[in-house]
């Protein structure tokens, strides 16, 4: 399930970047870059994005935030299970 969320997360990032490129707005690759740049792009009234496009991109960005929350929840679950499992604890001890 976590892998599926990561695929969906990546697809949404690429979708947002693709929509913006179609309007001449280039954001460098990576989620950190998108996270930093997207609010600035959506607030910039001079970049040529229509109101409808801003709304659509904002909706996709909200889905992206939701997926990130779900990923954090999965990561916490995995950590909890790893702490409770003897084999996982042993493996963690030998990792540098």
Secondary structure as UniProt FT lines:
FT   HELIX           2..22
FT   TURN            23..24
FT   HELIX           31..43
FT   TURN            45..46
FT   HELIX           51..84
FT   HELIX           86..94
//
